[in-house]
Amino acid sequence: MALINNLYQFRGYGSRRLLAEFLEINWNKKGFNSLLKKIRETESTDRRHRCGRPKHGRTDENMTTDHC
């Protein structure tokens, strides 16, 4: 993701050019467009911080106890 971020910000690559360069990722143009939008808004490819309670409470006790 860092390479895509650098190519977009410093070399001006768009979604079509990135799609041609990274065939092994197997994304479509819409996927690259949403990633580029995220880079424009946050200047990063990191996941956004979510507010609220986490979905899973992972503790040592939960991990060792078999609930099945």
Residue frames as a rotation matrix with the C-alpha (Angstrom) as fourth column:
MET 1
0.564 0.826 0.000 0.00
0.826 -0.564 0.000 0.00
0.000 0.000 -1.000 0.00
ALA 2
0.305 -0.522 -0.796 2.90
0.252 -0.762 0.596 2.35
-0.918 -0.382 -0.101 0.66
LEU 3
-0.732 -0.590 0.340 4.07
0.444 -0.034 0.896 2.01
-0.517 0.806 0.287 -2.94
ILE 4
-0.114 0.790 0.602 0.59
0.943 -0.105 0.315 2.81
0.312 0.604 -0.733 -4.25
ASN 5
0.688 0.347 -0.638 0.43
0.610 -0.752 0.249 5.80
-0.393 -0.560 -0.729 -1.92
ASN 6
-0.135 -0.844 -0.519 3.79
0.184 -0.536 0.824 7.11
-0.974 0.015 0.228 -3.15
LEU 7
-0.744 -0.117 0.657 2.95
0.649 0.102 0.754 6.59
-0.155 0.988 0.000 -6.82
TYR 8
0.256 0.927 0.273 -0.33
0.933 -0.311 0.182 8.44
0.254 0.208 -0.944 -6.39
GLN 9
0.761 0.120 -0.638 0.97
0.449 -0.807 0.384 11.36
-0.469 -0.579 -0.668 -4.33
PHE 10
0.096 -0.861 -0.500 4.39
-0.050 -0.506 0.861 11.96
-0.994 -0.057 -0.092 -5.87
ARG 11
-0.863 -0.449 0.231 4.08
0.174 0.164 0.971 10.75
-0.474 0.878 -0.064 -9.45
GLY 12
-0.466 0.746 -0.475 0.40
-0.751 -0.618 -0.234 11.52
-0.468 0.248 0.848 -10.05
TYR 13
-0.971 0.150 -0.187 -0.70
0.022 0.832 0.554 8.02
0.239 0.534 -0.811 -10.99
GLY 14
-0.264 0.952 0.154 -4.44
-0.962 -0.272 0.030 7.63
0.070 -0.140 0.988 -11.39
SER 15
0.189 0.432 0.882 -6.62
-0.576 0.776 -0.257 4.57
-0.795 -0.460 0.396 -10.99
ARG 16
0.962 0.171 -0.214 -6.14
-0.271 0.477 -0.836 3.43
-0.042 0.862 0.505 -14.61
ARG 17
0.245 -0.952 -0.182 -2.37
-0.658 -0.025 -0.753 3.65
0.713 0.304 -0.632 -14.42
LEU 18
-0.354 -0.332 0.874 -2.29
-0.910 0.338 -0.240 1.87
-0.216 -0.880 -0.422 -11.06
LEU 19
0.594 0.654 0.469 -4.58
-0.473 0.755 -0.454 -0.84
-0.651 0.048 0.758 -12.42
ALA 20
0.857 -0.331 -0.395 -2.15
-0.288 0.328 -0.900 -1.42
0.427 0.885 0.185 -15.30
GLU 21
-0.076 -0.970 0.233 0.89
-0.777 -0.089 -0.623 -1.44
0.625 -0.228 -0.747 -12.99
PHE 22
-0.691 -0.145 0.708 -0.53
-0.674 0.483 -0.559 -3.78
-0.261 -0.864 -0.431 -10.32
LEU 23
-0.096 0.647 -0.756 -2.23
-0.742 0.460 0.488 -6.60
0.664 0.608 0.436 -12.20
GLU 24
-0.619 -0.232 -0.750 -1.36
0.170 0.893 -0.417 -9.09
0.767 -0.386 -0.513 -9.44
ILE 25
-0.926 0.317 0.205 -3.60
-0.313 -0.339 -0.887 -7.27
-0.212 -0.885 0.414 -6.93
ASN 26
-0.743 0.666 0.066 -6.67
0.566 0.572 0.593 -8.24
0.358 0.478 -0.802 -8.98
TRP 27
-0.425 0.614 -0.665 -8.68
0.348 -0.567 -0.746 -5.11
-0.836 -0.548 0.027 -8.12
ASN 28
0.140 0.483 0.864 -11.04
0.983 -0.172 -0.063 -3.21
0.118 0.858 -0.499 -10.34
LYS 29
-0.457 -0.339 0.822 -11.05
0.422 -0.896 -0.135 0.52
0.783 0.285 0.553 -11.11
LYS 30
0.501 0.735 0.457 -13.65
-0.130 -0.459 0.879 1.23
0.856 -0.499 -0.134 -8.43
GLY 31
0.760 -0.286 -0.583 -11.43
0.644 0.448 0.620 -0.36
0.084 -0.847 0.525 -5.78
PHE 32
-0.349 -0.932 0.100 -8.50
0.922 -0.361 -0.143 1.85
0.169 0.043 0.985 -6.73
ASN 33
-0.221 0.334 0.916 -10.76
0.142 -0.919 0.369 4.90
0.965 0.212 0.156 -6.84
SER 34
0.830 0.558 -0.010 -11.97
0.074 -0.091 0.993 4.26
0.553 -0.825 -0.117 -3.29
LEU 35
0.389 -0.784 -0.484 -8.37
0.912 0.253 0.324 3.77
-0.131 -0.567 0.813 -2.10
LEU 36
-0.526 -0.598 0.604 -7.29
0.704 -0.705 -0.085 7.01
0.477 0.380 0.792 -3.78
LYS 37
0.273 0.704 0.656 -10.24
-0.004 -0.681 0.732 8.83
0.962 -0.203 -0.183 -2.18
LYS 38
0.879 0.010 -0.477 -9.11
0.458 0.263 0.849 7.52
0.134 -0.965 0.227 1.21
ILE 39
-0.121 -0.990 -0.079 -5.56
0.992 -0.123 0.025 8.75
-0.035 -0.075 0.997 0.54
ARG 40
-0.365 0.035 0.930 -6.88
0.363 -0.915 0.177 12.19
0.857 0.402 0.322 -0.47
GLU 41
0.585 0.733 0.347 -9.00
-0.058 -0.388 0.920 12.49
0.809 -0.558 -0.185 2.69
THR 42
0.990 -0.135 -0.028 -6.60
0.053 0.186 0.981 11.08
-0.127 -0.973 0.191 5.28
GLU 43
0.461 -0.862 -0.211 -3.21
-0.814 -0.315 -0.488 11.21
0.354 0.397 -0.847 3.48
SER 44
-0.545 -0.587 0.599 -2.70
-0.763 0.644 -0.064 7.63
-0.348 -0.492 -0.798 4.65
THR 45
-0.242 0.459 -0.855 -3.69
-0.543 0.667 0.511 4.08
0.804 0.587 0.088 3.78
ASP 46
-0.990 -0.134 -0.031 -4.11
-0.042 0.507 -0.861 3.08
0.131 -0.851 -0.508 7.42
ARG 47
-0.286 0.931 -0.227 -7.46
0.756 0.364 0.544 1.90
0.589 -0.016 -0.808 8.69
ARG 48
-0.217 0.311 0.925 -9.67
-0.333 -0.915 0.229 4.52
0.917 -0.259 0.302 10.24
HIS 49
-0.995 -0.094 0.022 -10.16
-0.044 0.235 -0.971 4.55
0.086 -0.967 -0.238 13.98
ARG 50
-0.249 0.956 -0.153 -13.60
0.249 0.216 0.944 3.25
0.936 0.197 -0.292 14.88
CYS 51
-0.636 0.121 0.762 -15.54
-0.706 -0.491 -0.511 4.66
0.312 -0.863 0.397 17.76
GLY 52
0.456 0.889 0.046 -17.65
-0.799 0.386 0.461 2.55
0.392 -0.247 0.886 20.07
ARG 53
0.343 -0.231 0.910 -17.30
-0.656 0.634 0.408 -0.76
-0.672 -0.738 0.066 21.76
PRO 54
-0.613 -0.618 -0.493 -15.14
-0.787 0.423 0.448 -3.41
-0.068 0.663 -0.746 20.09
LYS 55
0.272 0.767 -0.581 -16.97
-0.794 0.520 0.314 -6.40
0.543 0.376 0.751 18.64
HIS 56
0.533 -0.164 -0.830 -14.78
0.273 0.962 -0.014 -9.00
0.800 -0.219 0.558 20.34
GLY 57
0.651 -0.357 0.670 -13.47
-0.752 -0.422 0.506 -9.02
0.102 -0.833 -0.543 23.86
ARG 58
0.566 -0.518 -0.641 -10.29
0.102 0.815 -0.570 -11.07
0.818 0.258 0.514 23.62
THR 59
0.462 -0.455 0.762 -8.72
-0.887 -0.254 0.386 -11.91
0.018 -0.854 -0.520 26.94
ASP 60
-0.648 -0.746 -0.151 -6.39
-0.725 0.666 -0.176 -14.70
0.232 -0.005 -0.973 28.00
GLU 61
-0.562 0.512 0.649 -9.35
-0.279 0.622 -0.732 -16.48
-0.779 -0.592 -0.207 29.61
ASN 62
0.509 0.794 -0.331 -11.41
-0.557 0.010 -0.830 -16.29
-0.656 0.607 0.448 26.42
MET 63
0.189 -0.521 -0.833 -8.56
-0.940 0.149 -0.306 -17.59
0.284 0.841 -0.462 24.32
THR 64
-0.814 -0.579 0.044 -7.88
-0.562 0.768 -0.306 -20.63
0.143 -0.274 -0.951 26.51
THR 65
-0.420 0.750 0.511 -11.50
-0.246 0.447 -0.860 -21.62
-0.873 -0.487 -0.004 27.18
ASP 66
-0.989 0.144 0.023 -13.19
0.073 0.353 0.933 -23.70
0.126 0.924 -0.360 24.49
HIS 67
-0.565 0.824 -0.048 -16.77
-0.570 -0.432 -0.699 -22.51
-0.596 -0.368 0.714 24.00
CYS 68
-0.435 0.391 -0.811 -17.85
-0.781 0.286 0.556 -25.15
0.449 0.875 0.181 21.47
